[in-house]
Amino acid sequence: SPQQARENAQAGRIRLSGQEISQISEAASRHLTSLDA
């Protein structure tokens, strides 16, 4: 159904943004570690 398609698209965006947050967090952690070194 069209509603199901919209829900699937929304879930995909949430999953993508979560992945982006993880990547940003990892990059920030590496950056902070290099500053401490």
TAFEN-V171989 format. One record per helix or strand of 3 or more residues. SS is the DSSP state (2 for helix, 1 for strand). FROM is the first residue (numbers start at 1). LEN is the number of residues. If there is no record, write none. Layout:
BEGIN
((SS/FROM/LEN) (SS/FROM/LEN))
END
This chain:
BEGIN
((2/2/35))
END
